[in-house]
């Protein structure tokens, strides 16, 4: 990924981002020498979100196929969730 500095953004504005994104799909923005942000075109962001959701769906399907799920009523689910939440507070 190409690097942009906060100063580049301050002095050149959106033109600095456009220049980097013309060559690469993402750019890292560094602030005081530390990587802090990533900028990308919205189409790239939507693509990555779709990949993330597809991965979550695949993981869920694998859990169901392996029997790693609980079938219960909404009331039982709330009761179990509260018990788990109470255990993590301890």
Buried (B, 14 or more C-beta within 10 A) or exposed (E): EEEBBBEBBEEEEEEBBEBBBEEEBBBBBBEEEEEEEEBBEEEBBEEEEEEEEEEEEEEEEEEEEEEEEEEEEEEEEEEEEEEEEEEEEE
